[in-house]
Amino acid sequence: MKRSEFDAWAAAELDAVESALDAWVPADAPAGLGLA
C-alpha cells in the first residue's frame, strides 16, 4: 500500500468513526461530548 492510499483509507475510516459517534452521542451528553 502506498502512502497516498493509506492516507485516503485512514481519512475514510476516520470519517466513518466520527459519523458513527455523531449518531450515537446525543447533543446534550454530559461534559459537552455531543459538541465535539
C-alpha positions in Angstrom: 0.0 0.0 0.0 1.4 3.4 -1.0 1.3 6.3 1.5 -1.3 8.1 -0.6 -3.5 5.0 -0.5 -3.0 4.7 3.3 -3.9 8.4 3.8 -7.1 8.0 1.8 -8.0 4.9 3.7 -7.3 6.5 7.1 -9.3 9.6 6.2 -12.3 7.4 5.2 -12.1 5.3 8.3 -11.9 8.5 10.5 -14.9 9.9 8.8 -16.8 6.6 9.4 -15.9 6.6 13.1 -16.8 10.3 13.5 -20.2 9.7 11.7 -20.9 6.8 14.0 -20.1 8.8 17.1 -22.3 11.7 15.9 -25.2 9.3 15.5 -24.6 7.6 18.9 -23.7 10.5 21.2 -26.6 12.8 21.9 -26.1 16.6 21.6 -27.0 17.0 25.3 -24.5 14.5 26.5 -22.6 15.4 29.8 -19.4 17.4 29.5 -20.3 18.7 26.1 -19.4 15.3 24.4 -22.1 15.9 21.8 -20.4 19.2 20.8 -17.0 17.7 19.9 
